[in-house]
Amino acid sequence: MTTAQSLTPAWIEDITIEQLENDPHQVYERLRAEAPIAYVPQLGLHIVSTRELCMEIAKDSENWPAVISPAGGRTFGEGAILNTNGPEHQNLRGMVEPHLQPAAVDGYIDDLVRPFARERLAAIEDNGTADIVAEYFEPVSVRSLGDLLGLNDVSTDKLREWFHKLSVSFTNADMTADGEFANPDGFIPGDEAKAEIIAHLDPKIDHWIENPDHTAISHWLHDGMPDGQTRDRSVIYPNLYVFLLGAMQEPGHAMGTTLAGLFSRPEQLERVIDDPTLIPRAVGEGMRWVAPIWSAAVKVATDEVTVGGVTLPAGSLVMLSYGSANNDEHAYDAPTRYDLDRTVIPNMTFGGGVHACAGTYFASAVVRIALEELFETIPNIELDPDHEVSFWGWGFRGPKELHVTWEV
């Protein structure tokens, strides 16, 4: 039998998590060419790297139900939406989606995002320089979601701290040969964040149970439940952790990635600043160019299956690498080049199938508004030549810092 493990090239055994976090592109380019489905011992699962195979598996929820990576399961716990299928998954989608439907988002998004975006820009516009990720993009991203959820009493800095700590935990993916976590202490930051979240949220949940309001978590507790009943905290917390990580991280990284891409094409940046209607297209290309959720979705084979010419036994875990799929040479010309004028081809930034990201419209709207306000307030923004653009991450990817300057 030809299996992914028997076909795995020897060089894959030398891949390190550090290497993937610093720059996954070289590794995944080679995987797409030599082993589109490859068993990676360091992760304890198979990597799927081409767009065609990622789309094929993502759309087949019957034969490829969702599971969660070992590090993801350790971070979020049982009951996270990423790890559910069938009626349970439909129930959780019904819990989280009402606030994220386009009609609902259009009704609140401007009031949710613009005032805080303008406040942050007013605080920095006279400085002439900034790390725009730390001083604007991440704050706008976390504040927007935090206020939607009902965490308006949690500081912006604390929200950023929580999502960074959860990210450290979720991406602590290195496994030993016997299937144990290579760095158990890597989960400590995430555990600290979760303890703080529970301590802060438990009294609020007590209040929302008796006094429901318009906030998302309050609706999670009550919507779809029989009269007099609310969802258990064991349902709320794992999914809150998913939102506090993915839904807070993704818009901020997408903002940074889009601006970094436009900096690589100055003439395109000028066009977007002059014509804000181009911002959605610029954002779409930015999120294709460097997917904020680069490699996180995991599926399991229900039966022995042959995919991409490789036979996998029942129970095989595969990780769909959306960032790699979005840079597949067979789908995109010069995929590692940012290009506003690229022919639009559907990408996998927000996943696919029944587990496609529920917050696609919300996240895109937050990014759009943040960039509209930035370019309106600081139209002469430039990349600081004294700092390189430093991307980081393999599960989640975006600029760690993005130093910019402008004339005051």
N, C-alpha and C positions, 0 to 999 in steps of 0.2 A: 504494500500500500504506500502511495506517495503522500506523505503528510508534511505539514508546514515545518514540524520539528526536524524531520529527516532532510528537508531541503534548506534549512536555515544555514546561510553561509557562516563560516567560522568567525568572520570579522564582527558579526553581531554580538558575540559573547564579550567583546571588548567595549561595547557602548556603555557609557556611564550616564547617570542621571544629570550630573553636572554638565556634561557635554550637551545633552538635549536641552537643558535649561538655557545655556548660553547661546547656542545656535543649532536648532534641530534641522535646518534646511539641508545641509550636506548629507546627514544621515538619511533623511527621508527621500531625498532625490535618489540616493543609491538604492534604498528599499524599493521605490517605485520601479526602478530599472531591473533589479535583480531578484527581489523577493516581495512582491506586493502583499502577500500574506506571510508573515514571518513570526516565529516564536521568539520572543525576547526574554531570556532568562531573568534579566534584572527586574522585569516587571511581572513575571509569572503569568503572562498571557500573550496572545497573538496580536500583532499590530497589522491593521489594514490601512494601506497608504495611498491607494489610487482613488480617484473620484468615482470611477465606474463601480468599483467593488464597494466603496462606502455607501453609495446611493442604493445599490442592489440590496445590501444587508439592512440599511436603515429603513427601507420601505417594507420589508418582510417581517412584520411584527409577530406573525404566527410561528414561523420557524426560527426567528431570531428575537425572542423577547429580551427586554432590557434587564440588565442587572447593574451592579455598581462595582467599580474597582475596589480592591481590598482597602486601599487608603481612603477612598470615598466612603465606603461602608463604616470604617473606623471613625471617620470624621462626623458623618451625619447621623449614623445610627439607623435602626430599623424604621421602616415606614416612610422613607424619603421618596418623593415622586419619581426620582430617577431610577428607583429600584422596584417599581410596581408595573403591573400589566393587567389587561382585561378590565373587569368591573372596578377593581380597586384603583387602577390608574384613572379610569373615567371619573370616579368619584372625586379624586384629588384634583383632576383638571377642572371639574365643576366647582371645586372649592376656590381655586386660585384665579380662574380665567375671567370672572365677571368684571373685575377692575381693569383687566388688560385687553378687553375687546376694543377694536378701533373706535367704535361709537362712544364708548365710555371714556377712553383715553382722550379723544378730541374734546370732550367736555370739560376736562380738568387740567390738561397738560400745561397750557400756557401759565395759568395761575400757580401751578405747582413749581415750575422750573424757572420762568423768567425773573421773578423778583429776586430769588437767591442768586441767580447767575449775574444779574446786574449789581447786586450787593458785593459779590466777590470781585467783580471787575472794577468797581469803584474803589475797592481797597488796594488794588495794585496798579491802576492805570497811570498814576503819576510816578511810578518807580522806574519805568523804562526797561525793566528786566524782570524775569521770573522763571522759576521752574514751573511751567504752566500745568504740568501733571499734578504736582503736589498743591499748588496754590489755586488752581481753578478746576481742572477736569475731574479729579477724584472728588473734591468737595461737592461739586454740582451733582455728580453721579450718586454719591451716597445720600446726600440730603434729599434728592428727589424721591428715591425709593424709601428712605427712612420715613419721610413725612407721609407718603402714601400708605405705608404699613401701619402708621400710628405711633412711630418712634420720634415724634417731634420734640420730646423732652430729652433725647439722647444727643449729645454734642456731635458735631460733624467730625471732630478729631476722634472721638470714641467709635463712631461708625467706621471710620477708615481703619482704626486699629483692629476692630473685630474682623473686618473682611480680610485684612492682611494676615491675621493670625489663623483664620480658617483656611486661607490659601496655603500657608506653610504646611498645615496638617494634610489637606487634600492632596497636595503634590508630593508628599513624603512616600513615594511609591516604590522605593528600592527594596527588593525582596532578596532573601537568602535562598540558597539552593534547596533548603527544606521547607520553603514556603512561609518563613517568618519575616516580619519586618526587620530590615537591616538597621534601622535607626528608630527604635521605639520612642526615644525622647523627642523625635520630630513632631509627635502629636501633642506635646505639652502646651504649645501656644494655642492650639485649637481648643484643647480642654479648658484652658484658662478663659478663653473668650466665651465658650458655651456656659461656663459657670456664672460669668458676669451677666450674660444674656438672660439666663433663667432667673437670677436674683432680681434683675430689673423688671422682667416681663411678668413674673408670677402675680404681683399685686395688680398690674394692669389687666391681666386676664381675669382675675377675680372681679374687677370692676366691669369689664366688658360683658361678662356672663350675665350680670344683673342689669347693666346699662349699655346695651348695644349702641354703636354710633356708626359714622360713615367710613371709618378707617378699614383698611383691608383685613387686618388681623381680626377685628371684631366680626367682619363678615365671614371669615374663615370659621370662626366659632359657631356661627348661627345658620348660615345659608344651607338649605337642603336638609336641615335636621328636623325631626318631629318636634311639635310644640313642647316647650319645657326642657328640651335637651340641647346640649352643645357638644361639639367635638372635643375629644379628650386631648389633653396637653401632649400626650404621646404621639398624636397626629400633627399637632401644630408645630412643635419644636423642630423635628427633623426637617420639615419643609421650610420653616423659617431660616434654618441654617443654610439651606440650598439658596434661598433668595438673598440672604445677607452676603453670601459669597458670589455666586454667579451673576445675579441681577444687579449687584452693586459694582462688581468688577467690570462687567462687559461694557456698559456705556462709557465709563471713564477711559478704559483702554482703547475703545473704538475712536473716541475723540483724539487721543494722543497719536494713534496709528494713522488716522486720516490726515492730521496736520503734518506729521512726519512725512507721509507720502507726498503731500502737496509741496512741502519744502524741497523734496527731491525733484520736483518739476515746477520751478518758479513761475513759468508762464501760465501753468494751469492754476496755481495758487492765485495769481493776479486775476484770472478769469472768474474764479469762484468768489473772490472778494467783491469784484465788480457786479456779479450777478448771483445773488444769494439763492436763486431758484436752482442753481447747480449743486447746492450743498447735499441734497439727498443722493445725487449720483456720486459725488465725491466720497460720501460716507460709505455707500455700497461698495465702491472700489477699495476703499481703505480697509473694510472688514473682510473683503476677499483677499487682499494683499497680505495682511497679517490677521488671521482670525483670532479674536479675543479669547474664545474658548477653543484652544488649538487642538487638544487631544484629550477628551474626557469621557465620551459616550462609550459604554461597554455593553455588548450583547453576548448571549449564550446560545450555542447550538442545541436545539431540542433533540435532534437525532444526528446520526452520522451524515455529513453533508460534504459534497464536493463543490467548491467555490473557487473561481479563478484557477481551475486546474489542480487544486490542492484538496485532498480529502482530510476533513477534520472529524475527529470522533465526537459523539454526543457529549455535551457538557463543556465543550471547548469555549473559552472566553476570548472574545476579540474586542480590541479597542479601535474604534473608528477615529482616524486622525483627520479631523476636518481641515486643519491648517495645511496638511499635506495635500488633501483632495483639492483644496482651493489653489494649489500651486502645481497641479498636475500638467505636465507639458503636453499631454494628449488632449487636453481640454482648452488650454489657454496659451496664446502666443506670449513668449517672454513673461512667464507668470510672476517672476520675482521682481518685475518692474511695475511701479505704480503708474497707472495710465487712466486718467479721467475719461478719455475718449475710447477706451476699450469697448468692443462689442459686448453688450450685457448678456452673460450666460449665467443661468441659475447656479449659485454656489451653495456651499454647505455650512456657512457661518452659523446659522441657527439650527443646524441639524436637519432631520427629515423624518417622514413617517409620523406615526401617532405620538412619538416623543419629541417632535420638533418643539423648539423653545416657545413656551406660552407667552413670553414677554417680548416677542420680536417687534411688534408695533410700538410698544411702550419704549423699549430701549432705543429704537431708531429715532423716535420723536425727541427723547431727551438729548441725544447726540446732535440732532439737527438744531434744536433751539440753542444749545450751548454754543455751537459754532456760529449760528446767526448773531448772537449777542457778542461773541468775541470779535468777529470780523467787523461788526458795526462800531464797536468801541475802539478797537485797535487795528485799523485797516492796514497799518504799515508794519505789521508784525513780521519779524525775520528770525531765522535760526541763529542762535548765538554761535559765532565761529570758534569760540574758545571751548566749546563743549561738543563732544560727539553724541549722536543719538544712540542711546544704549537700550536695546530691547532685551527682555529677559522673560523666560518661562517656556515651559513645554506643555503643561496641562492648560494653563492660562498664559497668554502672551501679550505683551504690550511694552511701551517704553517705560523703563524705570524712572527716568527723568527726561524732560524735554525743555532745555534752557532756550529762552527766546529773549529778544530785545526789540525795542521800538523807540522811535523818536518821541519825546514828550513835548 
